[in-house]
Amino acid sequence: MCGLPMTFVKKYGKEVSSPVQLKVPNGDEWSIRLRKHGGEIWLQTGFRSSLTYGSLLVFQYEGNCLFNVHIFDESAMEISYPFKN
């Protein structure tokens, strides 16, 4: 699971609901379930196959439960996203 920063949770926590959409640069959108617990919000399932240990995710919240996301590998290079179906 991937936790959202507390500054985001404080500002938008009441606005976001499960599921959220993550949009990657190739245009694909992934539907991701959220878990809210103890004032924290966690992204749960749906995108782990694209991540490896040391991955860095950069999110931009667009509103309406939509995030643009860029994924970087452990060498800080952006990954190659699968071709859009």
JOWONOR-V546347 format. One line per field, one symbol per residue. ss: DSSP state (~ for helix, > for strand, _ for the rest). phi: phi as a letter, one per 20 degrees, with the letter a starting at -180 (. if undefined). burial: I if it has 9 or more other ideal C-beta (glycine too) atoms within 8 Angstrom, else O. A space follows every 10 residues. Layout:
ss=???
phi=???
burial=???
//
This chain:
ss=_>>__~~~~~ ~~_______> >>>_____>> >>_>>>>__> >>>____~~~ _____>>>>> >>>__>>>>> >>_____>__ _____
phi=.ceegfffgf ecgfeebeed dddegenfcd ecfdcdblmd cceddpcffe dcgnfddddc eenlmddecd ddefemeffe egffe
burial=OOOIOOOIIO OOIOOIOOII IIIIOOOIOI OIIIIOOOOI IIIIOIIOOO OOOOIOIOOO OOOOIIIIII IIIOOOOOIO IOOOO
//
